């Protein structure tokens, strides 16, 4: 069956689009103001390491918790400054540019992932997003989706965000029913996803690595690679709350 999309939304596919952002354009950094920026677990990991702070410090200083699309798990958004701009915006542009969130990297594209189990592997679709204030669309520079993804360093972000989406899908089934929001299980899941420093301490205290079948190389990577630890956390949450996990108990 042919994939149907909302009216007015057509995936780019192999089509090109015109866009370029640079310091000389009149709207430069306008997109960093009055913005609703959702942060995913990998965004937070990269940002807190860029700033040299702990996960807890980053969450307390730069994040607000809101009710998003998932009614059974909170959504995290960037907390703007008093003048409603991104806290990492400087006069010369973004001061965390090398570790900027995935939403910043993706613009002017939007990514949608089709996870239809009847079709097998998930498939990505990309759509063009246009804001009236953005003059970058008028630049005569042609871009392709694949080239844009590579140029903006999105491959790793897309991969990690896809893993997170699998976990978020498990949360959509309300695995903590009866406990309610803010119960021990939801707090544990929040820690695993968003507070990698506390999760590392939890792993050490409860000897979690020893509880599952793993190769020596997997165990080695889990000693100090926070990205690998986050991936392990995602698998752990699926294991505990009814998802399809790669983890095997000893």
For each residue, the residues with C-beta under 8 A, 3 or more apart:
1:
2:
3: 114 125
4:
5: 9 10 11 125
6: 9
7:
8:
9: 5 6 127
10: 5 127
11: 5 112 125 126 127
12: 15 17 109 126 127 128 145
13: 145
14: 144 145
15: 12
16: 142 143 144
17: 12 108 128 137 142 143
18: 137 138 139 140 141 142 143
19: 108 136 137 139 141 143
20: 25 136 139 141 143
21: 25 28 136
22: 25 28
23: 28 92 93
24: 28
25: 20 21 22 28 135 136 139
26: 135
27: 30 31 133 134 135 136
28: 21 22 23 24 25 93
29: 32 33 89 93 94
30: 27 33 133 134
31: 27 35 107 131 133 134
32: 29 35 85 86 89 94
33: 29 30 84 85 86 89
34: 80 84 85
35: 31 32 78 80 86
36: 77
37: 77 78 86 101 103 104
38: 68 75 76 77 103
39: 43 44 47 63 76 77 78 101
40: 43 44 76 101 102 160 161 164
41: 44 45 160 164 193 194 230
42: 45 46 102 156 157 160 161 164 227 230
43: 39 40 46 47 101 102 157
44: 39 40 41 47 48 55 58 59 63 76 194
45: 41 42 48 49 55 196 226 227 230
46: 42 43 49 50 99 101
47: 39 43 44 50 51 58 62 96 99 101
48: 44 45 51 53 54 55 57 58 196
49: 45 46 52 99 226
50: 46 47 96 98 99
51: 47 48 58 96
52: 49
53: 48 57 58 61
54: 48 57 58 197
55: 44 45 48 58 59 194 195 196 197 198
56: 59 60 195 197 198
57: 48 53 54 60 61
58: 44 47 48 51 53 54 55 61 62 63
59: 44 55 56 62 63 76 194 195
60: 56 57 63
61: 53 57 58 79 87
62: 47 58 59 78 79 87
63: 39 44 58 59 60 76 77 78 79
64: 76 77 78 79
65: 74 75 76 77
66: 74 75 76 77
67: 71 74 75
68: 38 74 75
69: 75
70: 73 75 168 171 172
71: 67 174
72: 171 172 173 174 175 176 181
73: 70 168 171 186 189 190
74: 65 66 67 68 190
75: 38 65 66 67 68 69 70
76: 38 39 40 44 59 63 64 65 66 194
77: 36 37 38 39 63 64 65 66
78: 35 37 39 62 63 64 86 87 101
79: 61 62 63 64 87
80: 34 35 84 85 86 87
81: 84 85 86 87
82:
83:
84: 33 34 80 81
85: 32 33 34 80 81 89
86: 32 33 35 37 78 80 81 89 94
87: 61 62 78 79 80 81
88: 94 95 96 100
89: 29 32 33 85 86 93 94 95
90: 93 94 95
91:
92: 23
93: 23 28 29 89 90 97
94: 29 32 86 88 89 90 97 100 104
95: 88 89 90
96: 47 50 51 88 99 100
97: 93 94 100
98: 50
99: 46 47 49 50 96
100: 88 94 96 97 104 105
101: 37 39 40 43 46 47 78 104 105
102: 40 42 43 105 106 154 157 158 161
103: 37 38 106 107
104: 37 94 100 101 107
105: 100 101 102 152 153 154 157
106: 102 103 109 110 111 152 154
107: 31 103 104 129
108: 17 19 128 129 130 134 136 137
109: 12 106 126 127 128 129 145 148
110: 106 126 127 128 129
111: 106 124 125 126 158
112: 11 124 125 126 127
113: 122 123 124 125 162 165
114: 3 119 122 123 124 125
115: 122 165 169
116: 119
117: 120
118:
119: 114 116 123
120: 117
121:
122: 113 114 115 162
123: 113 114 119
124: 111 112 113 114 158
125: 3 5 11 111 112 113 114
126: 11 12 109 110 111 112 145
127: 9 10 11 12 109 110 112
128: 12 17 108 109 110
129: 107 108 109 110
130: 108 134 137
131: 31 134
132:
133: 27 30 31
134: 27 30 31 108 130 131 137
135: 25 26 27 138 139
136: 19 20 21 25 27 108 139
137: 17 18 19 108 130 134
138: 18 135
139: 18 19 20 25 135 136
140: 18
141: 18 19 20
142: 16 17 18
143: 16 17 18 19 20 147 148
144: 14 16 147 148
145: 12 13 14 109 126 148 149
146: 149 150
147: 143 144 150 151
148: 109 143 144 145 151 152 154
149: 145 146 152 154 155 158
150: 146 147 153 154 155
151: 147 148
152: 105 106 148 149
153: 105 150 156 157
154: 102 105 106 148 149 150 157 158
155: 149 150 158 159
156: 42 153 159 160
157: 42 43 102 105 153 154 160 161
158: 102 111 124 149 154 155 161 162
159: 155 156 162 163
160: 40 41 42 156 157 163 164 227 230 231
161: 40 42 102 157 158 164 165
162: 113 122 158 159 165 166
163: 159 160 166 167 231 234
164: 40 41 42 160 161 167 168 193 234
165: 113 115 161 162 168 169
166: 162 163 169 170 234 238 243
167: 163 164 170 171 193 234 237 238 243
168: 70 73 164 165 171 172
169: 115 165 166 172 173 243
170: 166 167 173 175 237 238 241 242 243
171: 70 72 73 167 168 174 175 189 241
172: 70 72 168 169
173: 72 169 170 241 242
174: 71 72 171 177
175: 72 170 171 185 241 242
176: 72 179 180 181 183 185 186 241
177: 174
178:
179: 176 183 184 185 186
180: 176 183
181: 72 176 186
182: 186 187
183: 176 179 180 186 187
184: 179 187 188
185: 175 176 179 188 189 241
186: 73 176 179 181 182 183 189 190
187: 182 183 184 190 191
188: 184 185 191 192
189: 73 171 185 186 192 193 237 241
190: 73 74 186 187 193 194 195
191: 187 188 194 195 198 199 202
192: 188 189 195 199 233 234 236 237
193: 41 164 167 189 190 230 233 234 237
194: 41 44 55 59 76 190 191
195: 55 56 59 190 191 192 198 199
196: 45 48 55 199 200 226 229 230 233
197: 54 55 56 200 201
198: 55 56 191 195 201 202
199: 191 192 195 196 202 203 229 233
200: 196 197 203 204 226 229
201: 197 198 204 205
202: 191 198 199 205 206 208
203: 199 200 206 207 208 209 222 229 232
204: 200 201 207
205: 201 202
206: 202 203
207: 203 204 210 211
208: 202 203 211 212 236
209: 203 212 214 219 222
210: 207 250
211: 207 208 249 250
212: 208 209 247 248 249 250
213: 248 249 250
214: 209 218 219 222
215: 218 219
216: 219 220
217: 220 221
218: 214 215 221 222
219: 209 214 215 216 222 223
220: 216 217 223
221: 217 218 225 228
222: 203 209 214 218 219 225 228 229 232
223: 219 220
224:
225: 221 222 228 229
226: 45 49 196 200 229 230
227: 42 45 160 230 231
228: 221 222 225 231 232
229: 196 199 200 203 222 225 226 232 233
230: 41 42 45 160 193 196 226 227 233 234
231: 160 163 227 228 234 235
232: 203 222 228 229 235 236
233: 192 193 196 199 229 230 236 237
234: 163 164 166 167 192 193 230 231 237 238
235: 231 232 238 239 245 246 247
236: 192 208 232 233 239 240 245 247
237: 167 170 189 192 193 233 234 240 241 243
238: 166 167 170 234 235 241 242 243 244 245 247
239: 235 236 243 245 247
240: 236 237
241: 170 171 173 175 176 185 189 237 238
242: 170 173 175 238
243: 166 167 169 170 237 238 239
244: 238
245: 235 236 238 239
246: 235
247: 212 235 236 238 239
248: 212 213
249: 211 212 213
250: 210 211 212 213
